[in-house]
Amino acid sequence: MACVIGAALSLAGYFIVLDQEHAASKAHFEHAIHKHVAILDQGLNISFSALRSLGGLFLAKEKVSPLDFKRFIEPVLDIHPEIQALEWIPRIKAPERAAFEAMARKEGFAGFQITERTEQGMVSAGTDREEYFPVYLVEPYEKNRAAHGFDLASSPTRLKALEMARDTGKMAATERITLVQETGDQYGFLIFQPVYRAGAPVDSVESRRANLMGFTLGVFRIDNIINNAIGSFSKLEQSSFHVFDHSAPAGKQLLYPKSSPIENRGDLGDSNCLDDRLDITGRDWLVTFCPPAGGVGYVVSHI
């Protein structure tokens, strides 16, 4: 009997120690996740600050030339390689379109016109509408020239974020998109920063709409910003790592990795997965880590 009791106590002690080790491992795993997500959040906010500073250029100068824009942007991009492009998106009313396109061609953009994309991805002349929001000034130009002239108002996803930024006076992000200039296989997103006429009233939706000049725009490729900010995510050994946009409709929530068959957080179906959140100018991003399949446990290398 004494042997049986001793064995039972030993077994109970073993499971207590095992539970303690599991709890400690999970706590370490959670700490690592929060640390990495904080790095990602900080990196994104620094990138967004660069976009805010660009708005000041258009308030300080009555006319910003392509050369002015290039000189302002180049040093910014040198220290922000995670940014795919920075752009100026002017507001062009329908009666101004022909004159604007002619002005752009005189400034050195031969053959410039406002365009949109068909459902098949083909370039076509922009449909007649009351106003246009074309990509006009963009840096770096060569790697983003496919987007030059593209009317952001022609895309419902882009237009939704554009209108939110215009009406609130705050930055607004799109849901996931495939960038016009995308040559790889990853999702992107855009951040709009509204720019209003200097000194004009912007204390109501009506006044903001009336006094809108255009937008500064940040273009981001999701894999790039994650890899640039927190490449050390790989140190969360063997863990699956996903990023979702909870503000997006079901079926369009997966942001990273694009190759994953998982489309929504609920598809993971693992109560051991750990989540952290990011507020991306009002969009609810969810960063999810799951321990290795098979119940191996929470594993973190030294970070």
ABEGO torsion letter per residue (X at the ends): XAAAAAAAAAAAAAAAAAAAAAAAAAAAAAAAAAAAAAAAAAAAAAAAAAAAAAAAAAAABABBBAAAAAAAAAAAAAABAABABBBBBBBBBAAAAAAAAAAAAAAGBBGBBBBBBBAAGBBBBBBBBABBBBBABBOBAAAAAAABGBBAAABAAAAAAAAAAAAAGBBBBBBBBBBAABABBBBBBBBBBBBBBBGBBAABAAAAAAABAEBBBBBBBAAAAAAAABAAAAABBGBBBBBBBAABBBGAABAOBAABABABAAAAGBAABBBBBBBBGGBBBBBBBBBBBGGAEBBBBBX
